[in-house]
Amino acid sequence: MKRFLLVMTLMGAVCALPAFASLAVGAKAPLFTAEASLGGKVYGFSLADALKQGPVVLYFYPAAFTKGCTIEAHDFAEAIGKYQALGATVIGVSHDNIATLKKFSVSECRSKFPVAADTDQQNMQSYDAVLPQATKYANRTSYVIAPDDTIIYTYTNLNPDQHVANTLAALRRWESHHKQ
C-alpha cells in the first residue's frame, strides 16, 4: 500500500509540473480541418477559415468531462466575450469522439465556443500536444495563432488555471502591436 501511494504521489508530481510545447513562437501553425461541435451541432471546422476572421486560440485538453477539462471549458466559456472583443476565435481539441463532444459543447462549453474531435491524434501530434504519460490523450496546451498562421504564444501546463488569463494577455499584447 505504501508503495502504491508513493507511485501515485510521484505520478501526481510529474503531472503537476509544467511542460513546454515544442512548436515555438514564430513557427507556422499547421492548418487543419476537423469535425467539431458548437452548441451540440456538428460542423466542419477549418483553422484556415477561422484565421481569416482574426487570431485563434487553439487549446488542447486531455478528455471531456474530466475535472480539469471541465474547469478549463467553464473558464473559456466565461471569458468568451473578452476573446470576441479582441476579434479572436476559441477552439478546443481532444481525442474524444464527436458524440461525446456534442454533449460537452453544450454542458461544459455552454454553447459558447466549439470543440473538435481528434480521434486519430493527428492534430495533437502536429502541434506536439500529446500527453507524454498517456499518448492517447492531449496535453493541456494552449496556442494563440495570428491571422498569418504564425504562433504568437504557447503554454503547456496540466493545471487549467492560467490558460485563459495567459492567452488573453497574449492576444492583448498582439493587438497592441497590430492596431490599425
C-alpha positions in Angstrom: 0.0 0.0 0.0 2.8 2.4 0.9 4.5 1.6 -2.5 1.2 2.4 -4.3 0.8 5.7 -2.5 4.4 6.6 -3.3 3.9 5.8 -7.0 0.7 7.8 -7.1 2.3 10.7 -5.4 5.2 10.7 -7.8 2.9 10.5 -10.8 0.9 13.4 -9.4 4.1 15.4 -9.0 5.2 14.7 -12.6 1.7 15.6 -13.9 1.7 18.9 -12.0 5.0 20.1 -13.5 4.6 22.4 -16.5 5.9 21.0 -19.7 6.7 23.0 -22.8 5.2 22.7 -26.2 7.8 22.3 -28.9 6.1 24.4 -31.5 7.9 27.6 -31.0 6.6 31.1 -31.0 7.2 32.4 -34.6 6.6 28.9 -36.2 3.8 28.5 -38.7 0.8 26.8 -37.3 -0.2 23.5 -39.0 -3.5 24.2 -40.7 -6.2 21.5 -40.2 -9.9 20.7 -40.6 -11.8 18.7 -38.1 -15.3 17.6 -37.1 -16.4 19.9 -34.4 -19.5 20.7 -32.3 -20.8 24.1 -31.2 -23.9 24.0 -29.0 -24.5 20.4 -29.9 -24.5 21.0 -33.6 -21.8 19.2 -35.7 -19.9 21.0 -38.4 -16.6 21.1 -40.2 -14.1 23.4 -38.5 -11.3 24.8 -40.7 -8.4 26.6 -39.0 -7.6 28.5 -42.2 -11.2 29.8 -42.4 -11.1 30.8 -38.7 -7.8 32.7 -39.2 -9.4 34.8 -42.0 -11.6 36.2 -39.2 -8.8 37.1 -36.8 -6.5 35.4 -34.3 -7.4 31.9 -33.0 -6.9 30.4 -29.5 -6.4 26.7 -30.1 -6.3 24.7 -26.9 -5.8 21.0 -26.5 -7.2 19.2 -23.4 -7.0 15.6 -22.3 -10.6 14.4 -22.1 -14.1 15.8 -22.0 -16.0 15.6 -18.7 -12.8 15.2 -16.5 -12.3 17.6 -13.7 -9.5 19.8 -15.1 -11.0 19.9 -18.6 -14.4 20.8 -17.2 -12.9 23.7 -15.2 -11.0 24.9 -18.3 -14.1 24.7 -20.5 -16.0 26.8 -18.0 -13.2 29.3 -17.8 -13.1 29.7 -21.6 -16.9 30.0 -21.8 -17.0 32.7 -19.1 -14.3 34.7 -20.9 -15.6 34.3 -24.5 -16.8 37.9 -24.6 -13.3 39.1 -23.9 -12.0 36.9 -26.7 -14.6 38.2 -29.1 -13.8 41.8 -28.1 -10.2 41.0 -29.2 -11.5 39.6 -32.5 -10.4 36.1 -31.5 -11.9 32.6 -32.1 -11.6 29.9 -29.5 -11.5 26.2 -30.4 -10.8 23.3 -28.0 -9.4 19.9 -29.3 -9.3 16.5 -27.7 -9.2 12.8 -28.6 -12.9 12.4 -27.7 -15.4 11.3 -30.4 -17.9 13.8 -31.8 -20.9 12.2 -29.9 -19.1 13.0 -26.6 -18.2 16.5 -27.8 -21.7 17.3 -28.8 -22.7 16.9 -25.2 -19.6 18.6 -23.8 -20.1 21.6 -26.1 -23.5 22.2 -24.6 -23.0 21.3 -20.9 -19.4 22.4 -20.2 -18.6 24.9 -23.1 -22.1 26.3 -22.5 -22.6 26.6 -26.3 -20.1 29.5 -26.3 -17.2 28.0 -28.4 -16.6 24.8 -30.5 -14.7 21.7 -29.6 -13.2 19.5 -32.2 -12.6 15.7 -32.3 -9.1 14.4 -32.9 -9.7 10.7 -32.5 -6.6 9.7 -34.5 -4.4 12.2 -32.6 -3.1 13.7 -35.9 -3.6 17.3 -34.7 -2.3 16.6 -31.3 0.9 15.2 -32.9 1.3 18.0 -35.4 1.1 20.5 -32.5 3.3 18.5 -30.2 0.4 18.4 -27.7 0.4 14.7 -26.9 0.4 13.9 -23.1 3.7 12.0 -22.6 2.3 9.9 -19.7 -0.6 8.7 -21.8 -0.2 9.2 -25.5 -3.9 8.6 -26.3 -4.6 12.0 -24.7 -3.7 15.6 -25.4 -1.5 17.5 -23.1 -3.2 20.7 -21.8 -1.6 23.1 -24.3 -2.8 26.5 -25.5 -1.7 28.2 -28.6 -2.5 31.7 -29.8 -2.2 31.9 -33.6 -2.1 35.2 -35.6 -4.2 35.5 -38.8 -1.0 35.0 -40.9 -0.7 31.4 -39.4 2.1 32.4 -37.0 2.2 31.0 -33.5 2.4 34.1 -31.2 2.0 32.3 -27.9 2.2 28.8 -26.4 1.6 27.5 -22.9 1.6 23.9 -21.6 0.5 23.0 -18.1 -1.9 20.4 -16.9 -3.2 22.8 -14.4 -6.1 24.6 -16.2 -5.9 27.8 -14.0 -3.8 30.1 -16.2 -4.7 29.1 -19.8 -7.4 31.7 -20.2 -5.5 34.6 -18.4 -2.3 33.8 -20.4 -4.0 33.6 -23.8 -6.0 36.8 -23.2 -2.7 38.6 -22.2 -1.0 37.3 -25.4 -3.9 38.5 -27.5 -3.8 41.9 -25.9 0.0 42.2 -26.5 -0.5 41.2 -30.1 -3.4 43.6 -30.6 -1.4 46.5 -29.1 1.2 45.9 -31.9 -1.3 45.4 -34.7 -3.8 48.2 -34.2 -4.6 50.0 -37.4 
